[in-house]
Amino acid sequence: MRAPIGASNAPEELDAVIREWERLWHANGLVADVEHASHSDNKGQYHWMIRLRGDEKDVIALWLTLRQRTVHFETQVMPAPEEQFETLYKYLLVKNAELRDLHLAIGPEEGIYLLTQVPIGEVTLERLDEIVGATMHYVDEIFPTAMSMGLASLYRRRRRNPT
């Protein structure tokens, strides 16, 4: 069964959910910024970008796109790999089977992306929080290993200071 087509006020409703989520989480320092294009693009879609502060990756930019029936969530885990393609893709396929609600894909310019889509009516404050939390967790988990494989000559993992 297909998700129902979103109501005409879907952009305003989604924006209200995102703004309430931002208000609740901004104080903890994980949310750097939320941007919203107030007008639709040439496909009639609306866009938001949530910038999050990650542990392994400094900034995690999560793009939300309001489509006709769904909200599409997408973040780049890493740019296009240059080395160890077979090893990296095997690692990502194994990881993909472990992920809940999100999945890995090769996206624009051969980068590695983490994405999902949710029917418009299911994007509540709680669901948004689950997706953002899972995105942060998976990016922080996958990023260092994937970068060490696919861009080994450029990437050096940060070592955290013990607290």
C-alpha positions as CSV (number, residue, x, y, z in Angstrom):
1,M,0.0,0.0,0.0
2,R,1.3,3.4,-0.9
3,A,1.6,6.3,1.5
4,P,-1.1,8.9,1.0
5,I,-0.3,12.1,-0.8
6,G,0.7,14.8,1.6
7,A,-1.7,17.6,2.5
8,S,-1.2,21.1,1.2
9,N,0.0,22.2,4.6
10,A,2.6,19.3,4.9
11,P,5.6,21.7,4.6
12,E,4.3,23.8,7.5
13,E,3.6,20.8,9.6
14,L,7.0,19.2,9.0
15,D,8.7,22.5,9.7
16,A,6.9,22.7,13.0
17,V,8.0,19.2,14.0
18,I,11.6,20.0,13.0
19,R,11.6,23.3,14.8
20,E,10.2,21.7,18.0
21,W,12.8,19.0,17.8
22,E,15.5,21.6,17.3
23,R,14.3,23.6,20.3
24,L,14.5,20.5,22.5
25,W,17.9,19.4,21.3
26,H,19.8,22.6,20.6
27,A,20.7,23.1,24.3
28,N,22.7,19.9,24.5
29,G,25.2,21.0,21.8
30,L,24.5,18.2,19.3
31,V,22.6,20.4,16.9
32,A,24.7,23.1,15.2
33,D,22.1,24.5,12.9
34,V,18.8,23.9,11.0
35,E,18.2,25.5,7.6
36,H,15.0,25.4,5.6
37,A,14.2,26.6,2.1
38,S,10.8,28.2,2.5
39,H,10.0,27.7,-1.2
40,S,9.8,24.4,-3.1
41,D,12.3,23.5,-5.7
42,N,11.5,22.9,-9.4
43,K,10.1,19.5,-8.5
44,G,7.7,20.9,-5.9
45,Q,9.8,19.5,-3.1
46,Y,10.8,21.3,0.2
47,H,14.2,20.9,1.8
48,W,15.7,21.2,5.3
49,M,19.3,20.6,6.5
50,I,20.1,19.7,10.0
51,R,23.8,20.1,10.9
52,L,24.8,17.9,13.8
53,R,28.1,17.7,15.7
54,G,29.5,14.2,15.5
55,D,32.2,12.4,17.4
56,E,34.1,10.8,14.6
57,K,33.0,13.1,11.8
58,D,33.0,16.8,12.9
59,V,29.7,17.7,11.1
60,I,27.0,15.4,10.0
61,A,24.7,17.2,7.6
62,L,21.3,15.5,7.4
63,W,19.2,16.5,4.5
64,L,15.4,16.2,4.6
65,T,13.3,16.4,1.5
66,L,9.6,16.6,1.6
67,R,8.3,14.7,-1.4
68,Q,4.8,14.0,-2.6
69,R,4.2,11.1,-0.2
70,T,7.3,10.7,1.9
71,V,10.1,12.6,3.7
72,H,13.5,11.5,2.4
73,F,16.4,11.6,4.9
74,E,20.0,11.5,3.5
75,T,23.5,12.2,4.8
76,Q,26.9,11.6,3.2
77,V,29.0,9.2,5.3
78,M,32.1,9.7,3.1
79,P,33.1,11.0,-0.3
80,A,33.9,8.6,-3.2
81,P,36.5,6.0,-2.2
82,E,39.8,6.0,-4.0
83,E,41.3,2.8,-2.6
84,Q,40.4,-0.7,-1.5
85,F,37.1,-0.7,-3.2
86,E,36.3,-4.4,-2.8
87,T,37.2,-4.4,0.9
88,L,35.2,-1.2,1.5
89,Y,32.1,-2.3,-0.3
90,K,32.2,-5.7,1.4
91,Y,32.4,-3.9,4.8
92,L,29.5,-1.6,3.8
93,L,27.3,-4.5,2.6
94,V,27.8,-6.4,5.8
95,K,27.1,-3.2,7.8
96,N,24.0,-2.6,5.7
97,A,22.5,-5.8,6.9
98,E,22.9,-4.7,10.6
99,L,21.3,-1.3,10.2
100,R,17.8,-0.6,11.4
101,D,15.5,1.7,9.5
102,L,18.3,3.3,7.4
103,H,20.5,1.9,4.7
104,L,23.8,2.6,2.9
105,A,23.9,3.4,-0.8
106,I,26.3,4.8,-3.4
107,G,25.0,8.3,-4.1
108,P,25.9,11.4,-6.1
109,E,29.5,11.5,-7.3
110,E,30.0,7.9,-6.0
111,G,29.9,9.0,-2.4
112,I,28.7,6.7,0.4
113,Y,25.3,7.8,1.8
114,L,23.1,6.7,4.6
115,L,19.4,7.2,3.9
116,T,15.8,6.3,4.5
117,Q,12.3,7.6,3.7
118,V,9.2,7.7,5.9
119,P,5.6,8.4,4.9
120,I,4.8,12.1,5.6
121,G,2.2,11.3,8.3
122,E,4.7,9.2,10.3
123,V,7.2,12.0,10.8
124,T,6.5,12.9,14.4
125,L,8.8,14.4,17.0
126,E,9.6,10.9,18.3
127,R,10.2,9.5,14.8
128,L,12.4,12.4,13.8
129,D,14.4,11.9,17.0
130,E,14.9,8.2,16.3
131,I,16.1,8.9,12.7
132,V,18.5,11.7,13.8
133,G,19.8,9.5,16.6
134,A,20.3,6.5,14.4
135,T,22.0,8.6,11.8
136,M,24.5,10.0,14.3
137,H,25.2,6.6,15.7
138,Y,25.7,4.9,12.4
139,V,27.8,7.7,10.9
140,D,30.1,7.7,14.0
141,E,30.3,3.9,13.8
142,I,30.9,3.5,10.1
143,F,32.9,6.7,9.2
144,P,36.3,5.9,10.7
145,T,36.5,2.3,9.3
146,A,35.1,3.3,5.9
147,M,37.5,6.3,5.6
148,S,40.5,4.1,6.7
149,M,39.7,1.7,3.9
150,G,38.5,3.9,1.1
151,L,40.7,7.0,1.6
152,A,43.5,5.5,3.7
153,S,46.2,7.7,2.3
154,L,44.2,10.9,3.3
155,Y,42.5,9.9,6.5
156,R,44.0,9.6,10.0
157,R,41.6,8.8,12.7
158,R,41.3,11.2,15.6
159,R,42.4,9.8,18.9
160,R,40.2,11.0,21.8
161,N,41.7,12.2,25.0
162,P,40.7,10.1,27.9
163,T,38.5,12.0,30.3
